[in-house]
Amino acid sequence: MSQELTQQWLTEIQALKQQVAHLQQERDAAWESSEKWRKLYNTEAEQRRTDAHLSKQTITSLQAQIQRLQGIEAAQLNDGAATAAIEQEIAQIKSTQELKAKLVAAIKERDRLQQALQKEQDEHAQTRKSLTTALGDAIDSLTRQRTETQ
């Protein structure tokens, strides 16, 4: 009877050893998987940070360009020499045909500048939207990562 009991204990111990070995393998596999996901997350986060930084630089550059253009326009409007040059050019116009031609050229240039400004504003809005989306995605990913870790 005691030999039978000993055999049962040995069988039970062997089964428990196999369970422990299996659980250790599962733990190691889970650890490797978590390391893989952590690396992927870090790579993605770094890419998002780089994209956000580049977008921020682009926005800063565009804002500086807009301010510079606005400054040029304001300076031109308040520039006495420019006003005098415009008045001189107007004085040289001899006929209504010349006046019409100058007016058509000025209107075309105004339209071209309005289109360029609109394009610049649209690109600025798209950049802002892209940055906002990237920032939201990064925050969502970070929140998910923290939730999974806890």
GIVEN-V39517 format. One line per field, one symbol per residue. ss: DSSP state (h for helix, s for strand, l for the rest). phi: phi as a letter, one per 30 degrees, with the letter a starting at -180 (. if undefined). A space follows every 10 residues. Layout:
ss = ???
phi = ???
This chain:
ss = lhhhhhhhhh hhhhhhhhhh hhhhhhhhhh hhhhhhhhhh hhhhhhhhhh hhhhhhhhhh hhhhhhhhhh hhhhhhhhlh hhhhhhhhhh hllllhhhhh hhhhhhhhhh hhhhhhhhhh hhhhhhhhhh hhhhhhhhhh hhhhhhhhhl
phi = .ddddddddd dddddddddd dddddddddd dddddddddd dddddddddd dddddddddd dddddddddd dddddddcdd dddddddddd dddcbddddd ddddddddde dddddddddd dddddddddd dddddddddd dddddddddd
